[in-house]
């Protein structure tokens, strides 16, 4: 059954769906025969997984081949090594040339006979022309009934080669994206982060994944956190501006929350999905600002080094002035996060910003640093806290303000809303944040941040090796946004982040891997893309490298991850830490300790870890990861959660 650029595959029998990789047959488990799934049957009645024509019936009756109208060649292989039984356990209900519908009975397998012969009865369903016809397959594992949809194949666009060859201007590319996400009428809202356009669509099924990700200028397409993500790379901000020009009817403050997809996921998964999307939408607009501020702080620390002649004095007017420019992004971080979170939710961003201003008022901050008591209740002292640099209390405050605003607009007359909605919201939410939610969340967040720093510190080289090797896998699925607030909280509560020092090596390593490809390749387009992606990765943004080259040649990504593991090992071994937010080579200044500029231990750790990451990733890529004879692959979509297909 096909829908636009997708085709559903049904379970061929009752039983448990499993991934091909878990099947005890290397020909199938390694994908040699094509992409698909396995099914451990609980009954012997076999049905057609697709609608199509019967083109093959094995002489030993253990395998049946079908061809669909879309040209997919689907093989149903009943049992492993059952060819040895010479057809005895099988009764075939169709013949060559017959046209069958999906779910129609086509055979019966005697499970008892197969098991008595000590053979595996697993039924394997694969698309044997996967390389030519599909970009990937999503499989829902678990118990199912015969005829239920358990997998989705993403068809390659017939015109993908044409679309990928032409470089479009930003206006044309924006129009192209709008058309292929289902048109203006399918777009609820769109935001962007450092590298991705993040759409909230009414129906993701209307978007054409294949056409989009094969267009030059688009690195990839992702489905994550209730968003339809189009990965662009460094030029995403300019493209976003052009996109908004072409969507004048789109309210920039439209409730992105409406874009959260309720597609039958279980409540816990849906809630977690929406939470990640909310944090992403709240944090992504401010990441660039706090990263830039971190660089400024690092450069100031560098200029105060005695080894460089103390070019700046920490008490001088220039130092204090420039330091204030950098500190403002962190000091008033709750204001920026509140404003951004409110826009993400569709509530009044000014009200949220005012609440952020309340918890960062200098007088309240001074009381927080001094441990001043607000009031005493039943022997408990409720103290003021320092909320500068904090994130999570403000994110919850923005959500509370959104809910309260929504309720007030229902119960208050229109002529009272202009004054009393902000008045009541600011008073109530600010009080709740200062007295209840703020202390609780800040305590938990600070505790988590301290624990992570401690864990990385005591685990030393092993923790660095594991985190370094696996972190960029999180980037592939966008899960690294869950780490970003934790890093920011670490820096806020402790002034440093050991985990960020390890993450820094992973960016550098992926940049070194793509650099090796760019230098080694004789293909002009690969060189152009490789050098551009290398610069981006060395500046702390790895998506262009990962999606543009490294994942397309999977060994390149693995090579970069190996280099990152060794870079993390060195960082952990030397107990390196970062005092700022920015990663990559451009983040070198964040390894200088602003409170003790003469302490260069973390900077030396950065230099050695970066050198090791670059050399290891470059060498492995050069000799193993890449050559021009390799074929650039299509990205296989991340398996969707049960219930989303």
C-alpha positions as CSV (number, residue, x, y, z in Angstrom):
1,X,0.0,0.0,0.0
2,X,1.5,3.3,-1.1
3,X,0.9,6.9,0.0
4,X,2.7,9.6,-1.9
5,X,6.4,8.7,-1.4
6,X,5.8,6.0,1.2
7,X,4.7,2.4,1.0
8,X,3.4,0.3,3.9
9,X,4.5,-3.2,4.6
10,X,2.1,-5.5,6.5
11,X,3.0,-8.3,8.9
12,X,2.9,-11.6,7.0
13,X,1.7,-13.5,10.0
14,X,0.8,-13.3,13.7
15,X,3.9,-12.9,15.8
16,X,6.7,-10.6,17.0
17,X,8.3,-8.2,14.6
18,X,12.1,-7.9,14.9
19,X,14.8,-5.9,13.2
20,X,16.7,-7.5,10.4
21,X,20.0,-7.1,12.4
22,X,18.7,-9.5,15.0
23,X,18.0,-12.3,12.6
24,X,20.3,-15.4,12.7
25,X,21.3,-15.3,9.1
26,X,24.1,-13.0,7.9
27,X,22.8,-12.7,4.4
28,X,19.6,-11.0,5.7
29,X,20.9,-9.4,8.9
30,X,23.6,-7.4,7.1
31,X,21.1,-6.2,4.5
32,X,22.6,-8.0,1.6
33,X,19.2,-9.0,0.3
34,X,17.7,-5.6,1.0
35,X,16.0,-3.7,3.7
36,X,13.0,-5.0,5.6
37,X,12.1,-6.8,8.8
38,X,11.8,-10.2,10.5
39,X,8.8,-11.8,12.2
40,X,8.9,-14.7,14.7
41,X,5.5,-16.3,13.9
42,X,3.0,-17.6,16.4
43,X,0.7,-19.0,13.7
44,X,1.4,-20.6,10.3
45,X,-1.0,-18.6,8.0
46,X,1.0,-16.3,5.7
47,X,-0.5,-13.2,4.1
48,X,0.8,-10.8,1.4
49,X,2.7,-7.9,3.0
50,X,1.9,-5.7,-0.1
51,X,-0.5,-5.5,-3.0
52,X,1.2,-6.7,-6.2
53,X,1.9,-9.4,-8.7
54,X,3.4,-12.8,-7.8
55,X,6.6,-13.0,-9.8
56,X,8.5,-15.8,-8.0
57,X,7.6,-19.0,-6.1
58,X,10.6,-21.0,-5.0
59,X,10.6,-24.6,-6.2
60,X,10.9,-25.6,-2.5
61,X,7.9,-23.3,-1.7
62,X,9.8,-21.5,1.1
63,X,10.0,-18.1,-0.6
64,X,7.5,-16.0,-2.6
65,X,8.4,-12.8,-4.5
66,X,5.9,-10.0,-5.3
67,X,6.2,-6.8,-7.4
68,X,4.2,-3.7,-6.5
69,X,2.9,-1.0,-8.8
70,X,5.6,1.3,-7.5
71,X,8.2,-1.2,-8.7
72,X,9.2,-2.6,-5.3
73,X,10.3,-6.2,-5.4
74,X,9.3,-7.8,-2.1
75,X,10.5,-11.2,-0.9
76,X,8.7,-13.2,1.7
77,X,11.1,-15.8,3.0
78,X,9.5,-18.4,5.3
79,X,12.1,-19.7,7.8
80,X,15.8,-19.9,7.8
81,X,17.5,-22.8,5.9
82,X,14.0,-24.3,5.3
83,X,15.1,-24.9,1.7
84,X,16.5,-28.1,3.1
85,X,12.9,-29.4,3.8
86,X,12.1,-29.4,0.1
87,X,8.7,-27.8,0.4
88,X,7.2,-30.3,3.0
89,X,6.0,-27.7,5.6
90,X,4.5,-25.3,3.0
91,X,1.2,-25.1,1.2
92,X,1.0,-22.3,-1.4
93,X,-2.3,-20.7,-2.2
94,X,-1.3,-18.7,-5.2
95,X,0.5,-19.1,-8.5
96,X,2.9,-17.1,-10.6
97,X,1.3,-14.2,-12.4
98,X,-1.5,-13.8,-9.8
99,X,-2.3,-10.4,-8.5
100,X,-2.9,-10.3,-4.7
101,X,-4.0,-7.6,-2.3
102,X,-2.2,-6.8,0.9
103,X,-3.4,-9.0,3.7
104,X,-4.6,-11.8,1.3
105,X,-3.6,-15.3,2.4
106,X,-0.8,-16.6,0.1
107,X,0.6,-19.7,2.0
108,X,0.5,-21.8,5.1
109,X,3.6,-22.9,7.0
110,X,3.6,-25.9,9.3
111,X,5.4,-24.4,12.3
112,X,5.6,-27.7,14.2
113,X,7.4,-29.4,11.4
114,X,9.9,-26.6,11.0
115,X,10.6,-26.6,14.8
116,X,10.9,-30.4,14.9
117,X,13.5,-30.1,12.2
118,X,15.4,-27.8,14.6
119,X,15.2,-24.9,12.1
120,X,14.4,-21.3,12.8
121,X,10.8,-20.4,11.6
122,X,11.4,-16.6,11.4
123,X,9.7,-15.1,8.4
124,X,11.8,-12.5,6.6
125,X,10.2,-9.7,4.5
126,X,12.7,-7.7,2.5
127,X,12.6,-5.3,-0.5
128,X,15.3,-6.9,-2.7
129,X,15.7,-3.8,-4.9
130,X,16.2,-1.5,-1.9
131,X,19.3,0.3,-3.3
132,X,17.4,1.4,-6.4
133,X,13.9,2.1,-5.1
134,X,14.0,3.2,-1.4
135,X,15.8,5.6,0.8
136,X,15.0,3.8,4.0
137,X,12.6,1.7,6.0
138,X,11.0,2.4,9.4
139,X,10.0,-0.7,11.4
140,X,7.8,-1.0,14.4
141,X,9.0,-3.9,16.5
142,X,6.9,-5.9,18.9
143,X,3.8,-8.2,18.9
144,X,1.4,-7.8,16.0
145,X,-1.3,-9.5,14.0
146,X,-1.2,-10.7,10.4
147,X,-2.2,-7.8,8.1
148,X,-1.2,-5.0,10.5
149,X,1.1,-2.3,9.1
150,X,4.5,-2.8,10.7
151,X,6.9,-1.0,8.4
152,X,7.1,2.0,6.1
153,X,9.4,2.2,3.1
154,X,10.4,5.7,1.9
155,X,10.5,5.7,-1.9
156,X,13.2,7.4,-3.8
157,X,11.9,10.3,-5.9
158,X,12.1,9.6,-9.6
159,X,13.5,13.1,-10.2
160,X,15.9,13.1,-7.3
161,X,19.0,13.3,-9.5
162,X,17.5,16.4,-11.3
163,X,16.7,18.3,-8.2
164,X,20.0,17.6,-6.5
165,X,22.1,18.9,-9.3
166,X,20.8,22.5,-9.4
167,X,21.9,25.1,-6.9
168,X,19.1,27.4,-5.9
169,X,19.1,30.9,-4.6
170,X,17.6,31.5,-1.2
171,X,14.3,32.7,-2.5
172,X,14.0,29.7,-4.9
173,X,15.2,27.3,-2.2
174,X,12.6,28.7,0.3
175,X,9.8,28.3,-2.3
176,X,11.0,24.8,-3.0
177,X,11.0,23.8,0.7
178,X,7.5,25.3,1.2
179,X,6.1,23.4,-1.8
180,X,7.7,20.1,-0.6
181,X,6.6,20.2,3.0
182,X,3.1,20.2,1.8
183,X,2.5,23.9,0.8
184,X,1.7,27.0,2.8
185,X,-1.6,25.6,4.0
186,X,0.2,22.6,5.7
187,X,2.6,24.8,7.8
188,X,1.5,25.7,11.3
189,X,4.7,27.3,12.4
190,X,8.4,27.3,11.7
191,X,11.4,28.1,13.8
192,X,15.1,27.6,13.3
193,X,18.2,26.7,15.4
194,X,21.8,26.9,14.3
195,X,21.5,24.5,11.4
196,X,17.9,23.4,11.0
197,X,14.5,24.7,9.9
198,X,12.1,23.2,12.4
199,X,8.6,23.0,10.9
200,X,5.3,22.2,12.8
201,X,3.2,20.7,10.1
202,X,-0.5,19.8,10.1
203,X,0.3,16.5,8.3
204,X,3.9,15.3,8.0
205,X,2.7,12.7,5.5
206,X,2.3,15.5,2.9
207,X,6.0,16.4,3.0
208,X,8.2,14.8,0.4
209,X,11.3,13.6,2.3
210,X,13.1,12.2,-0.7
211,X,12.8,15.3,-3.0
212,X,13.8,17.6,-0.1
213,X,16.9,15.8,1.0
214,X,18.1,15.2,-2.5
215,X,18.0,18.9,-3.3
216,X,21.4,20.7,-3.3
217,X,21.5,23.0,-0.3
218,X,19.5,20.7,1.9
219,X,21.7,18.3,3.9
220,X,19.0,16.1,5.4
221,X,15.4,15.7,6.7
222,X,14.6,14.5,10.2
223,X,11.4,13.6,12.1
224,X,11.9,14.4,15.8
225,X,10.4,16.1,18.8
226,X,7.1,16.7,17.0
227,X,8.9,18.7,14.4
228,X,9.7,18.2,10.7
229,X,13.3,19.3,10.6
230,X,15.1,20.3,7.4
231,X,18.9,20.4,7.9
232,X,20.4,23.3,6.0
233,X,23.8,24.1,7.7
234,X,25.4,27.5,8.3
235,X,23.1,29.5,6.0
236,X,19.9,28.6,7.9
237,X,19.3,32.0,9.3
238,X,19.3,33.8,5.9
239,X,17.1,31.1,4.5
240,X,14.7,31.3,7.4
241,X,14.3,35.1,6.8
242,X,13.5,34.4,3.2
243,X,11.0,31.7,4.2
244,X,9.2,34.1,6.5
245,X,8.9,36.6,3.7
246,X,7.1,34.0,1.6
247,X,4.8,33.1,4.5
248,X,3.3,36.5,5.4
249,X,0.1,34.9,6.7
250,X,2.2,32.9,9.2
251,X,2.0,34.4,12.7
252,X,5.5,34.3,14.1
253,X,4.1,34.0,17.6
254,X,1.7,31.2,16.5
255,X,1.4,28.5,19.1
256,X,4.1,26.1,18.2
257,X,2.7,23.9,20.8
258,X,-0.1,23.1,18.4
259,X,2.5,21.6,16.2
260,X,3.2,18.8,18.7
261,X,2.1,15.7,17.0
262,X,-0.4,13.4,18.7
263,X,-0.1,10.5,16.5
264,X,-1.0,7.7,18.8
265,X,2.2,7.5,20.8
266,X,1.8,6.4,24.4
267,X,1.2,9.4,26.8
268,X,4.7,9.1,28.4
269,X,6.5,9.1,25.0
270,X,4.3,12.0,23.7
271,X,4.9,14.0,26.9
272,X,8.7,13.5,26.7
273,X,8.6,14.3,22.9
274,X,6.8,17.6,23.6
275,X,9.1,18.5,26.5
276,X,12.2,18.0,24.3
277,X,10.6,20.1,21.6
278,X,9.8,22.8,24.1
279,X,13.3,23.0,25.5
280,X,14.7,23.0,21.9
281,X,12.5,25.8,20.8
282,X,13.2,27.8,24.0
283,X,17.0,27.4,23.9
284,X,18.0,27.4,20.3
285,X,17.4,31.1,19.6
286,X,19.8,32.1,22.4
287,X,22.6,29.6,21.8
288,X,24.4,31.8,19.4
289,X,24.4,34.7,21.7
290,X,25.7,32.9,24.8
291,X,28.3,31.1,22.6
292,X,29.6,34.5,21.3
293,X,29.6,35.8,24.9
294,X,31.7,32.8,26.0
295,X,34.3,33.6,23.3
296,X,34.5,37.2,24.5
297,X,35.0,36.0,28.1
298,X,37.8,33.6,26.9
299,X,39.6,36.3,24.9
300,X,39.5,38.6,27.9
301,X,41.0,35.9,30.0
302,X,43.7,35.3,27.4
303,X,44.6,39.0,27.3
304,X,45.1,39.0,31.1
305,X,47.6,36.1,31.0
306,X,51.0,37.0,32.7
307,X,52.7,34.9,30.0
308,X,51.4,37.5,27.4
309,X,52.5,40.4,29.5
310,X,49.0,41.1,31.0
311,X,47.8,43.2,28.1
312,X,44.6,43.9,30.1
313,X,44.1,44.6,33.8
314,X,41.0,43.0,35.3
315,X,40.3,46.3,37.1
316,X,40.7,48.5,34.0
317,X,37.8,50.3,32.4
318,X,38.2,48.5,29.0
319,X,38.2,45.1,30.7
320,X,35.2,45.8,32.9
321,X,33.2,47.3,30.0
322,X,33.8,44.5,27.6
323,X,33.3,41.9,30.3
324,X,29.9,43.5,31.0
325,X,29.0,43.0,27.3
326,X,29.8,39.3,27.6
327,X,28.3,38.9,31.1
328,X,24.9,40.4,30.1
329,X,24.0,37.4,28.0
330,X,24.5,35.1,31.0
331,X,23.4,37.4,33.8
332,X,20.0,38.1,32.2
333,X,19.7,34.6,30.6
334,X,16.3,34.0,32.3
335,X,14.9,37.0,30.4
336,X,16.1,35.8,27.0
337,X,15.0,32.2,27.7
338,X,11.6,33.4,29.0
339,X,11.0,35.6,25.9
340,X,12.0,32.7,23.6
341,X,9.9,30.1,25.5
342,X,6.9,32.4,25.3
343,X,7.2,32.7,21.6
344,X,7.6,29.0,21.3
345,X,4.4,28.5,23.3
346,X,2.4,31.3,21.6
347,X,1.9,33.4,24.8
348,X,3.0,37.0,25.4
349,X,6.8,37.1,25.3
350,X,6.9,40.5,27.0
351,X,5.1,39.1,30.1
352,X,7.6,36.2,30.2
353,X,10.5,38.5,29.8
354,X,9.2,40.7,32.7
355,X,9.0,37.6,34.9
356,X,12.6,36.8,33.9
357,X,13.5,40.4,34.9
358,X,11.9,39.9,38.3
359,X,14.1,36.9,39.2
360,X,17.2,38.6,37.9
361,X,16.6,42.0,39.6
362,X,19.9,43.1,41.1
363,X,18.4,43.6,44.5
364,X,16.9,40.1,44.6
365,X,20.2,38.7,43.3
366,X,22.1,40.4,46.1
367,X,19.7,39.0,48.6
368,X,20.1,35.6,47.0
369,X,23.9,35.7,47.3
370,X,23.6,36.8,50.9
371,X,21.0,34.0,51.7
372,X,18.4,36.5,52.8
373,X,15.2,34.9,54.1
374,X,11.9,35.9,52.4
375,X,9.7,34.5,55.2
376,X,9.5,31.6,57.7
377,X,6.7,29.1,57.6
378,X,6.4,26.3,60.1
379,X,10.0,26.5,60.9
380,X,11.1,26.4,57.3
381,X,13.1,29.4,55.9
382,X,12.3,30.4,52.4
383,X,15.3,32.1,51.0
384,X,16.0,34.2,47.9
385,X,18.2,32.5,45.4
386,X,20.6,33.7,42.6
387,X,18.8,33.0,39.3
388,X,21.4,34.6,37.0
389,X,22.6,32.0,34.4
390,X,19.6,29.8,35.2
391,X,17.5,28.2,32.6
392,X,15.0,25.6,33.9
393,X,13.2,27.7,36.4
394,X,12.4,30.2,33.7
395,X,11.3,27.6,31.2
396,X,8.7,26.3,33.8
397,X,7.7,29.9,34.6
398,X,7.0,30.6,30.9
399,X,4.8,27.5,30.7
400,X,2.9,28.6,33.9
401,X,2.5,32.1,32.4
402,X,1.2,30.6,29.2
403,X,-1.4,28.5,31.1
404,X,-2.5,31.3,33.4
405,X,-2.8,33.8,30.5
406,X,-4.9,31.3,28.6
407,X,-7.3,30.9,31.6
408,X,-7.5,34.6,32.4
409,X,-8.5,35.4,28.8
410,X,-11.4,33.0,29.2
411,X,-12.7,34.4,32.5
412,X,-11.9,38.1,32.2
413,X,-14.0,40.5,30.1
414,X,-12.2,41.8,27.1
415,X,-12.0,45.4,28.4
416,X,-10.1,44.2,31.5
417,X,-7.6,41.9,29.8
418,X,-5.1,44.5,28.6
419,X,-4.2,45.5,32.2
420,X,-5.2,42.6,34.4
421,X,-3.8,39.7,32.3
422,X,-0.2,40.9,32.7
423,X,-0.8,42.2,36.2
424,X,-2.1,38.9,37.6
425,X,0.3,36.8,35.5
426,X,3.4,38.6,36.6
427,X,2.4,38.7,40.3
428,X,1.3,35.1,40.5
429,X,4.0,33.4,38.4
430,X,6.8,35.5,39.8
431,X,5.7,34.6,43.3
432,X,5.3,30.9,42.5
433,X,8.8,30.9,40.9
434,X,10.5,32.7,43.8
435,X,8.8,30.7,46.5
436,X,8.2,27.2,45.2
437,X,9.2,26.1,41.7
438,X,12.4,28.1,41.4
439,X,14.2,26.8,44.5
440,X,13.1,23.2,43.8
441,X,14.1,23.2,40.1
442,X,17.3,25.2,40.7
443,X,18.4,22.8,43.4
444,X,17.7,19.8,41.2
445,X,19.4,21.4,38.2
446,X,22.5,22.5,40.2
447,X,22.7,19.0,41.8
448,X,22.6,17.3,38.3
449,X,25.2,19.7,37.0
450,X,27.5,19.1,39.9
451,X,27.0,15.3,39.7
452,X,27.8,15.3,36.0
453,X,31.0,17.3,36.5
454,X,31.9,14.9,39.4
455,X,31.1,11.8,37.3
456,X,33.2,13.0,34.4
457,X,36.0,14.0,36.7
458,X,36.2,10.7,38.6
459,X,35.7,8.5,35.5
460,X,38.7,10.2,33.9
461,X,39.9,8.7,30.7
462,X,37.1,6.1,30.5
463,X,34.3,8.6,30.8
464,X,36.0,10.9,28.3
465,X,36.5,8.0,25.8
466,X,32.8,6.9,26.0
467,X,31.3,10.3,25.9
468,X,33.6,11.4,23.1
469,X,32.9,8.4,21.0
470,X,29.1,8.6,21.3
471,X,28.2,12.3,21.6
472,X,27.9,13.0,17.9
473,X,25.4,10.1,17.6
474,X,23.1,12.3,19.7
475,X,23.6,15.1,17.2
476,X,22.3,12.8,14.4
477,X,18.9,12.6,16.0
478,X,18.9,16.1,17.5
479,X,19.1,14.7,21.1
480,X,22.1,16.9,21.8
481,X,19.7,19.7,22.6
482,X,18.9,17.8,25.8
483,X,22.5,18.2,26.8
484,X,22.8,21.9,26.0
485,X,20.8,23.2,29.0
486,X,22.8,20.9,31.3
487,X,26.0,22.3,30.0
488,X,24.7,25.8,30.5
489,X,23.5,24.9,34.0
490,X,26.9,23.4,34.8
491,X,28.7,26.6,33.8
492,X,26.1,28.6,35.7
493,X,26.4,26.7,39.0
494,X,30.1,25.7,39.0
495,X,31.7,28.1,36.5
496,X,32.9,25.3,34.3
497,X,31.9,22.2,32.4
498,X,34.0,19.1,32.1
499,X,31.6,17.5,29.8
500,X,31.7,20.4,27.4
501,X,35.4,20.0,27.2
502,X,34.9,16.5,25.9
503,X,32.1,17.6,23.5
504,X,34.6,20.1,22.1
505,X,36.9,17.3,20.8
506,X,33.9,15.6,19.1
507,X,33.4,18.7,16.9
508,X,37.0,18.9,16.0
509,X,37.2,15.3,15.2
510,X,34.3,15.3,12.8
511,X,35.9,18.4,11.2
512,X,39.2,16.5,10.7
513,X,37.3,13.5,9.2
514,X,35.6,15.7,6.6
515,X,38.8,17.5,5.9
516,X,40.5,14.2,5.0
517,X,37.7,13.6,2.5
518,X,38.0,17.1,1.0
519,X,41.7,16.7,0.5
520,X,41.7,13.1,-0.7
521,X,38.7,13.4,-3.1
522,X,39.2,14.5,-6.7
523,X,35.5,15.3,-7.0
524,X,34.9,19.0,-7.2
525,X,31.5,18.9,-5.4
526,X,32.9,16.8,-2.6
527,X,35.8,19.1,-2.1
528,X,33.6,22.2,-2.0
529,X,31.2,20.6,0.5
530,X,34.0,19.1,2.5
531,X,36.0,22.2,3.0
532,X,32.9,24.3,3.9
533,X,31.8,21.6,6.4
534,X,35.3,21.4,7.9
535,X,35.3,25.1,8.7
536,X,31.8,24.8,10.2
537,X,32.8,21.9,12.4
538,X,36.0,23.6,13.6
539,X,33.7,26.5,14.6
540,X,31.5,24.3,16.7
541,X,28.7,23.3,14.3
542,X,29.0,19.7,13.1
543,X,25.7,19.2,11.3
544,X,27.0,20.3,7.8
545,X,29.9,17.8,8.1
546,X,27.7,15.0,9.5
547,X,24.8,15.3,7.1
548,X,26.6,16.6,4.1
549,X,29.4,14.0,4.0
550,X,30.3,11.9,7.0
551,X,27.0,10.0,7.4
552,X,26.6,9.6,3.7
553,X,30.0,7.7,3.8
554,X,29.3,5.9,7.1
555,X,33.0,5.0,7.6
556,X,33.9,8.7,7.6
557,X,31.5,9.3,10.5
558,X,32.9,6.3,12.4
559,X,36.4,7.5,11.8
560,X,35.4,10.9,13.3
561,X,33.8,9.2,16.3
562,X,37.0,7.2,16.9
563,X,39.0,10.3,16.8
564,X,36.6,12.0,19.2
565,X,36.8,9.0,21.6
566,X,40.6,9.4,21.8
567,X,40.3,13.2,22.2
568,X,37.8,12.7,25.0
569,X,40.2,10.1,26.6
570,X,43.0,12.8,26.7
571,X,40.6,15.4,28.1
572,X,39.4,13.1,30.8
573,X,42.9,11.9,31.6
574,X,44.1,15.4,32.0
575,X,40.9,16.5,33.8
576,X,40.4,19.3,31.2
577,X,37.4,21.6,31.7
578,X,35.8,24.5,29.9
579,X,34.8,27.9,31.4
580,X,32.6,28.9,28.5
581,X,30.0,27.5,26.1
582,X,31.6,27.6,22.6
583,X,33.1,24.4,21.2
584,X,35.4,23.4,18.3
585,X,38.8,25.0,17.6
586,X,37.2,28.5,17.8
587,X,36.4,27.8,21.5
588,X,40.0,27.7,22.5
589,X,39.6,30.8,24.6
590,X,37.0,29.1,26.8
591,X,39.7,26.9,28.2
592,X,41.3,29.8,30.0
593,X,40.1,30.1,33.6
594,X,38.8,33.7,34.1
595,X,39.3,33.5,37.8
596,X,42.9,32.2,37.5
597,X,44.3,33.1,34.1
598,X,47.7,31.7,35.0
599,X,46.3,28.2,35.3
600,X,46.8,26.7,31.8
601,X,46.1,23.1,32.7
602,X,42.8,22.9,30.8
603,X,44.3,24.8,27.9
604,X,47.1,22.3,27.6
605,X,44.5,19.5,27.8
606,X,42.6,21.2,24.9
607,X,45.7,21.5,22.8
608,X,46.7,17.8,23.2
609,X,43.2,16.4,22.9
610,X,42.5,18.5,19.8
611,X,45.8,17.3,18.2
612,X,45.0,13.7,19.0
613,X,41.4,14.0,17.7
614,X,42.5,15.6,14.5
615,X,45.4,13.1,13.8
616,X,43.4,10.0,14.6
617,X,40.3,11.0,12.7
618,X,42.2,12.3,9.7
619,X,44.5,9.2,9.4
620,X,41.7,6.7,9.9
621,X,39.5,8.5,7.3
622,X,42.4,8.7,4.8
623,X,43.4,5.1,5.0
624,X,40.1,3.4,5.8
625,X,37.1,5.7,5.8
626,X,37.0,7.2,2.3
627,X,38.0,6.8,-1.3
628,X,36.4,8.2,-4.5
629,X,35.2,4.8,-5.5
630,X,32.7,4.7,-2.7
631,X,29.1,5.5,-3.5
632,X,27.5,8.3,-1.4
633,X,24.6,6.6,0.4
634,X,21.2,7.9,1.4
635,X,20.4,8.4,5.0
636,X,18.2,5.6,6.5
637,X,15.5,7.2,8.6
638,X,15.6,6.7,12.3
639,X,13.1,4.0,13.3
640,X,10.0,5.6,14.5
641,X,8.5,4.9,17.9
642,X,5.7,2.3,18.1
643,X,2.4,3.7,17.1
644,X,3.6,6.4,14.8
645,X,3.3,4.5,11.5
